[in-house]
Amino acid sequence: MNKSETLRRITVLFLAFIGLCMHVAIFAVAWFRVYSPFISGPKYSKLKEFIGYGPLYTFWGHVMILAVYFGVLFFFLNTYGGLKIGYLKAVDVFLSQIFALFLGNFFEFLIMTLIRGTREILPVLPLIETWIFQLIVSFAWAHITNIVYRKMFRPRNLLLVNGEYDAKDIISKFMTREDKYQIVKQINISEGIDKVYEECLKGYDGVIIWDVPSEFRNGLVKYCYGKDIRIYVMPKITDVLLKGSEQLHLFDTPVLLLRDYSIKLEQRFIKRVFDIVLALILLIVFMIPMIIVAIIIKLSDGGPILYRQVRCTEDRREFTLMKFRSMRIDAEKDGVARLASKNDSRITPIGKFIRKCRLDETPQFFNILKGDMSFIGPRPERPEIMKQYLEDMPEFAFRTRVKAGLAGYAQVYGKYNTTPYDKLKLDLTYIENYSIWLDIKLLMLTPKILVTPDSTEGVEENQITAKKEG
């Protein structure tokens, strides 16, 4: 199995390297044909002297420019997941590359502009043409590499070990990637731990340990680890909290320190300044679209433009959240608070559009300026819904240790109908591993979810929304 995993990893790295080199080669054509002759000239800056000068750049000057582009593009592709062959679906890899290539080309354009060192603007059209051609190659590469990967490596045959809760939800999630996983056997821990141990040795490619009580799970994890068996474990809330802890060494004993606060004072200050500046910029950028949306909503049914709703933010403090109204005026005429369901009839035609594009959330820029919200943080819940969750899941209050956010870890790595229990674990992962860079990374990843259909998928009629932890 170790040799197979090594071959799998080498294959992925090789295919990713080939794809990255193709994009650099396409950019190199634009560089040699357009930008190198355009930038070179009788007048050059100190930076030009360092890189190379003359009618055309020296050999090492070209190498440096292309090496910088390679590094910038690798950074964005790695951030967006554009090189995760086999791990992501082909369409997800392609979507990731769209954003990565756009940002990579944009930053390289800025670098070339700085090298130019004059007020004359570099031609943009050749770079746009380069980006379009890269997208065509990217689309073909993503699908071809996906086919190659699936031909070379069969899906992993997995054993599912579950506890008292129904495993249908996790089975359905694994079934969405039948090209990658196959649950070939399911066994409940109630059948006896010895029988589970015996089953684990029957040659599966991995074992899923799902909702198994701690008294059995710990021993099962150590048993599989000792037998070199791949393990997929559903983390409990305590696992997520401990993952973000600080490791200390007291004499010769390792100790995990879990602090009673989440985000440091200086981090809060930087985060607040960042929120204010970005909110002001985005209000200017989205001013015209927001005005157009407001007019269409008003003309559609004559109802109010904004939907105001009480939500909970840091320390469960209540505030009034603003959104563009996407549902009928009488959507909650019975007074019962409920999440939007899949194919919800209460959503208006314009509401469907602005929810898909997330334009309904733009009025929350004002909530951010006011200080009730941040750009990144756990999404704020309604007090009534939060009360329902807390009855079955008291730990749900943990996510209010920080200010609520317009977007967050659970929105980037989950979707609208992710269960509150899973959302809680995702949000706690953010809180316990907070850094300024994590905020920046989540902001960079947020635009991708705007074009990902699953991210706005409603709650299923019979979907479990909360549960207690075993």
C-alpha positions in Angstrom: 0.0 0.0 0.0 2.9 2.4 0.8 4.3 1.9 -2.7 0.9 2.6 -4.2 0.6 5.8 -2.2 4.1 6.8 -3.3 3.2 6.2 -6.9 0.0 8.1 -6.5 1.8 11.1 -5.0 4.5 11.1 -7.6 1.9 11.0 -10.4 -0.1 13.9 -8.9 3.1 16.0 -8.5 4.2 15.2 -12.1 0.9 16.1 -13.6 0.6 19.3 -11.6 4.2 20.3 -12.6 3.3 19.7 -16.3 0.2 21.9 -16.0 2.1 24.6 -14.3 4.9 24.6 -16.9 2.3 24.8 -19.7 0.8 28.0 -18.2 4.3 29.5 -17.8 5.1 28.6 -21.4 1.9 30.3 -22.6 2.8 33.4 -20.6 6.4 33.2 -22.0 5.0 33.7 -25.5 3.4 37.0 -24.5 6.5 38.0 -22.6 8.9 37.5 -25.5 6.6 38.8 -28.2 5.1 41.8 -26.5 6.3 42.7 -23.0 10.1 42.2 -23.2 10.6 44.4 -26.3 8.1 47.0 -24.8 9.8 47.2 -21.4 13.4 47.3 -22.8 14.6 50.6 -24.1 17.2 53.3 -23.8 15.8 54.4 -20.5 15.8 51.9 -17.7 15.6 51.9 -13.9 18.0 50.4 -11.4 15.7 47.4 -11.3 16.2 47.0 -15.0 19.9 47.1 -14.5 19.7 44.2 -12.0 17.4 42.1 -14.3 19.1 42.8 -17.6 19.1 45.6 -20.1 19.7 46.5 -23.8 17.5 46.0 -26.8 16.2 42.8 -25.2 16.7 41.3 -21.8 19.7 39.1 -21.1 19.2 35.3 -20.8 19.1 35.5 -17.0 16.8 38.5 -17.1 14.2 36.3 -19.0 14.8 33.5 -16.6 14.2 35.7 -13.6 10.9 37.1 -15.0 9.6 33.6 -15.8 10.8 32.2 -12.5 8.9 35.0 -10.7 5.8 34.2 -12.7 6.2 30.5 -11.9 6.4 31.3 -8.2 3.4 33.7 -8.2 1.3 31.3 -10.2 2.2 28.3 -8.0 1.2 30.3 -4.9 -2.2 31.1 -6.2 -2.8 27.6 -7.7 -1.8 26.0 -4.4 -4.0 28.5 -2.4 -7.1 27.8 -4.6 -6.5 24.1 -5.0 -5.9 24.3 -8.7 -3.3 21.5 -8.5 -5.3 19.0 -6.5 -5.7 16.4 -9.1 -7.7 13.4 -7.9 -8.6 15.2 -4.7 -11.0 17.6 -6.3 -13.4 17.0 -9.2 -12.2 18.1 -12.6 -14.7 21.0 -12.7 -13.5 22.2 -9.3 -9.9 22.1 -10.4 -10.8 24.1 -13.4 -12.8 26.7 -11.4 -9.8 27.0 -9.0 -7.5 27.6 -12.0 -9.7 30.4 -13.3 -9.1 32.5 -10.2 -5.5 31.4 -9.8 -4.5 32.3 -13.4 -6.4 35.6 -13.2 -4.6 36.7 -10.0 -1.3 35.3 -11.1 -1.4 37.3 -14.4 -2.6 40.4 -12.6 0.3 40.4 -10.1 2.8 39.6 -12.8 1.3 42.6 -14.8 2.0 44.8 -11.7 5.5 43.5 -11.5 6.2 44.2 -15.1 4.7 47.7 -14.7 7.1 48.4 -11.8 10.0 47.1 -13.9 8.9 49.4 -16.8 9.5 52.4 -14.4 7.6 54.9 -16.5 4.1 56.4 -16.5 3.3 54.6 -19.8 0.8 51.8 -19.3 1.7 48.4 -20.6 -0.8 46.9 -23.1 -3.4 44.8 -21.3 -5.0 43.0 -24.3 -2.1 40.5 -24.9 -2.3 39.4 -21.2 -6.1 39.0 -21.5 -5.6 36.9 -24.6 -2.9 34.9 -22.7 -5.4 34.3 -19.9 -8.1 33.1 -22.2 -5.8 30.7 -24.0 -4.6 29.4 -20.6 -8.2 28.7 -19.6 -8.7 26.7 -22.7 -5.6 24.7 -21.9 -6.6 24.5 -18.3 -10.0 23.0 -19.1 -8.5 20.3 -21.3 -5.7 19.6 -18.8 -8.1 19.3 -15.8 -10.3 16.7 -17.6 -7.4 14.8 -19.2 -5.5 14.5 -15.9 -8.7 13.5 -14.2 -9.2 10.6 -16.7 -5.5 9.6 -16.4 -5.8 9.6 -12.6 -8.9 7.5 -12.6 -7.5 5.0 -15.1 -4.3 4.6 -13.0 -5.8 4.5 -9.5 -9.1 2.8 -8.6 -11.3 4.2 -5.8 -10.3 3.4 -2.3 -12.3 0.5 -0.8 -13.3 1.6 2.6 -14.8 0.1 5.8 -17.2 2.3 7.7 -17.3 1.9 11.5 -20.1 3.9 13.0 -21.8 4.4 16.4 -25.4 5.0 17.5 -26.3 7.7 15.0 -27.5 7.0 11.5 -24.6 6.9 8.9 -26.8 7.8 5.9 -25.5 11.4 5.8 -21.8 10.5 5.7 -22.4 7.7 3.2 -24.2 10.1 0.9 -21.3 12.5 1.1 -18.8 9.8 0.2 -21.0 8.7 -2.6 -20.7 12.1 -4.3 -17.1 11.1 -5.0 -17.5 7.5 -6.2 -14.5 8.0 -8.4 -12.4 8.4 -5.2 -14.1 6.4 -2.5 -16.2 3.2 -2.3 -17.7 2.2 1.1 -17.8 -1.6 0.6 -18.7 -2.6 4.1 -20.4 -1.0 7.1 -20.1 -2.3 10.7 -21.6 -0.9 13.9 -19.5 -0.6 17.0 -22.3 -2.4 18.9 -21.3 -5.7 17.2 -18.3 -5.7 19.4 -14.8 -4.1 19.3 -13.1 -7.5 18.7 -15.2 -8.1 15.6 -14.4 -4.6 14.4 -10.7 -5.2 14.9 -11.0 -8.4 12.9 -12.9 -6.7 10.1 -10.2 -3.9 9.8 -7.6 -6.5 8.8 -9.5 -7.8 5.7 -7.5 -5.7 3.2 -9.5 -2.4 3.0 -7.8 0.7 1.7 -8.9 2.6 4.7 -11.3 2.7 7.7 -13.8 5.4 8.4 -14.4 5.9 12.1 -17.7 7.8 12.3 -19.5 8.8 15.4 -17.9 6.2 17.5 -18.0 6.8 21.3 -14.6 7.9 22.7 -14.1 4.8 24.9 -14.0 2.7 21.7 -12.7 5.3 19.2 -9.3 5.9 20.9 -8.4 2.2 21.0 -9.6 1.7 17.4 -7.5 4.6 16.2 -4.4 3.3 17.9 -5.1 -0.2 16.6 -5.4 1.0 12.9 -2.4 3.2 13.3 -0.3 0.3 14.6 -1.4 -1.8 11.6 -0.5 0.9 9.1 -4.2 1.2 8.1 -5.4 4.6 6.6 -7.9 6.2 8.9 -10.7 8.8 8.3 -11.9 10.0 11.6 -14.9 12.3 12.3 -13.4 14.8 14.8 -15.3 15.6 17.9 -15.5 19.2 19.2 -12.8 18.5 21.8 -10.5 17.3 18.9 -11.0 20.6 17.1 -10.3 22.6 20.2 -7.1 20.6 21.0 -5.9 20.9 17.4 -5.7 24.7 17.9 -3.9 24.4 21.2 -0.4 25.5 22.0 2.2 22.8 22.7 4.3 23.3 25.8 7.1 21.3 27.4 7.1 21.2 31.2 10.3 19.5 32.1 10.1 16.3 30.0 6.3 16.2 29.7 4.5 17.6 26.6 1.4 19.7 27.6 -1.3 21.2 25.4 -2.4 24.7 26.4 -5.9 25.7 25.5 -6.3 29.4 26.2 -9.4 31.1 27.5 -9.3 33.7 24.7 -9.2 33.3 20.9 -7.9 36.3 19.0 -5.2 38.4 20.5 -5.6 42.2 21.0 -3.2 43.2 18.3 -4.9 40.8 15.9 -8.3 42.3 16.7 -7.0 45.8 15.9 -5.5 44.8 12.6 -8.7 42.9 11.7 -10.9 45.9 12.6 -8.8 48.3 10.5 -8.8 45.8 7.6 -12.7 45.5 7.9 -13.2 49.3 7.7 -10.9 49.9 4.8 -12.2 46.9 2.7 -15.9 47.8 3.5 -15.4 51.3 2.2 -13.7 50.1 -1.0 -16.4 47.5 -1.7 -19.2 49.9 -1.1 -17.7 52.1 -3.8 -17.2 49.2 -6.1 -20.7 47.7 -5.6 -22.6 51.0 -5.4 -24.1 50.8 -8.9 -25.1 47.1 -8.7 -26.6 47.7 -5.3 -28.7 50.6 -6.6 -29.9 48.4 -9.6 -30.8 45.5 -7.3 -32.7 47.8 -5.0 -34.8 49.3 -7.9 -35.6 45.8 -9.3 -36.7 44.5 -5.9 -39.0 47.5 -5.4 -40.5 47.3 -8.9 -41.1 43.5 -8.7 -43.7 43.5 -5.9 -43.7 47.0 -4.3 -42.4 45.5 -1.0 -39.5 46.7 1.1 -36.0 46.6 -0.4 -34.2 45.6 2.7 -34.8 42.6 4.9 -33.9 43.4 8.5 -33.4 40.6 10.9 -32.1 40.2 14.5 -29.0 38.1 14.6 -26.4 37.1 17.3 -22.8 38.2 17.1 -19.9 38.1 19.6 -20.9 37.0 23.1 -24.4 36.4 21.7 -25.1 40.1 21.5 -28.0 40.8 19.3 -27.9 43.2 16.4 -30.0 44.0 13.3 -28.6 42.4 10.1 -29.5 43.9 6.7 -29.9 42.0 3.5 -31.6 42.7 0.2 -35.0 41.0 0.4 -34.9 37.7 -1.6 -38.2 36.2 -0.4 -41.9 37.0 -0.6 -43.2 39.6 1.8 -45.2 36.9 3.6 -42.4 34.4 3.7 -42.7 34.0 7.5 -46.3 35.1 8.1 -46.7 32.2 10.6 -43.9 33.8 12.8 -41.8 30.6 12.7 -38.1 31.1 11.9 -36.7 28.5 9.5 -33.8 28.1 7.1 -34.4 28.3 3.3 -35.0 24.8 2.0 -34.0 23.3 -1.3 -36.2 24.8 -4.1 -37.9 27.0 -1.5 -41.1 28.5 -3.1 -40.8 31.6 -0.9 -37.8 32.8 -2.9 -38.7 35.4 -5.6 -37.2 35.2 -9.1 -34.9 38.1 -8.5 -34.2 36.6 -5.1 -32.9 33.4 -6.7 -30.4 35.5 -8.8 -29.1 37.7 -6.0 -28.7 34.7 -3.7 -26.7 32.8 -6.3 -24.5 35.8 -6.8 -24.5 36.7 -3.1 -25.6 40.2 -3.9 -28.3 39.9 -1.2 -25.5 40.1 1.4 -23.9 43.4 0.2 -25.9 45.7 2.6 -24.0 44.0 5.4 -21.0 46.2 4.4 -22.8 48.7 6.6 -23.1 46.2 9.5 -19.3 45.7 9.2 -18.6 49.5 9.3 -20.8 49.8 12.3 -18.8 47.1 14.1 -21.5 44.4 14.5 -19.8 42.1 12.0 -16.4 41.4 10.4 -15.7 40.2 6.9 -14.5 36.8 8.1 -16.1 35.0 11.0 -18.9 32.6 11.9 -22.1 33.5 10.1 -24.6 35.1 12.6 -27.6 33.0 13.6 -31.1 34.2 14.6 -31.7 34.0 18.3 -34.7 31.6 17.9 -32.7 29.2 15.7 -29.7 29.4 17.9 -31.9 28.6 20.9 -33.1 25.4 19.1 -29.5 24.4 18.4 -28.4 25.0 21.9 -31.0 22.6 23.3 -29.5 19.7 21.5 -25.9 21.1 21.2 -24.8 23.4 24.0 -21.4 23.7 22.4 -22.9 25.8 19.6 -22.4 28.9 21.8 -18.6 28.4 21.4 -18.8 30.0 17.9 -19.9 33.3 19.4 -16.5 33.8 21.1 -15.6 36.0 18.1 -17.5 38.6 16.0 -19.9 37.3 13.4 -18.7 37.4 9.8 -20.0 38.1 6.3 -18.1 35.0 5.1 -16.2 32.4 7.0 -14.4 29.1 7.2 -17.7 27.2 7.2 -18.9 29.0 4.1 -15.6 28.4 2.2 -15.2 24.7 3.2 -18.9 23.9 3.7 -22.1 25.0 2.0 -25.5 26.5 2.9 -27.0 23.2 4.0 -24.0 21.9 6.0 -25.4 20.7 9.3 -25.0 23.1 12.3 -22.9 20.4 14.0 -20.4 20.4 11.1 -20.6 24.2 10.8 -19.7 24.5 14.5 -16.6 22.3 14.0 -15.5 24.3 10.9 -16.0 27.6 12.8 -14.1 26.4 15.8 -11.3 25.3 13.5 -11.1 29.0 12.3 -11.3 30.4 15.9 -8.7 28.1 17.4 -6.3 28.5 14.4 -6.8 32.2 13.8 -4.2 34.3 12.1 -4.3 37.4 9.8 -3.0 35.2 7.0 -6.0 32.9 7.5 -8.4 35.8 7.1 -6.6 36.8 3.9 -6.7 33.3 2.5 -10.4 32.9 3.3 -11.1 36.3 1.6 -9.2 35.1 -1.5 -11.2 31.8 -1.5 -14.6 33.4 -1.0 -15.1 34.5 -4.7 -14.8 30.9 -5.8 -17.9 29.8 -3.8 -19.9 32.4 -5.8 -19.6 30.1 -8.8 -19.9 26.9 -7.0 -23.6 25.6 -7.1 -23.3 23.5 -3.9 -22.5 26.5 -1.8 -26.0 27.9 -2.0 -27.9 24.5 -1.9 -30.8 24.6 0.5 -31.6 22.4 3.4 -33.1 19.0 2.5 -36.6 18.3 3.9 -35.4 15.5 6.2 -31.9 16.7 6.8 -30.6 16.5 10.4 -29.6 20.0 11.6 -28.3 19.4 15.1 -27.3 16.5 17.4 -25.6 15.8 20.6 -22.0 14.6 20.6 -21.3 11.1 21.8 
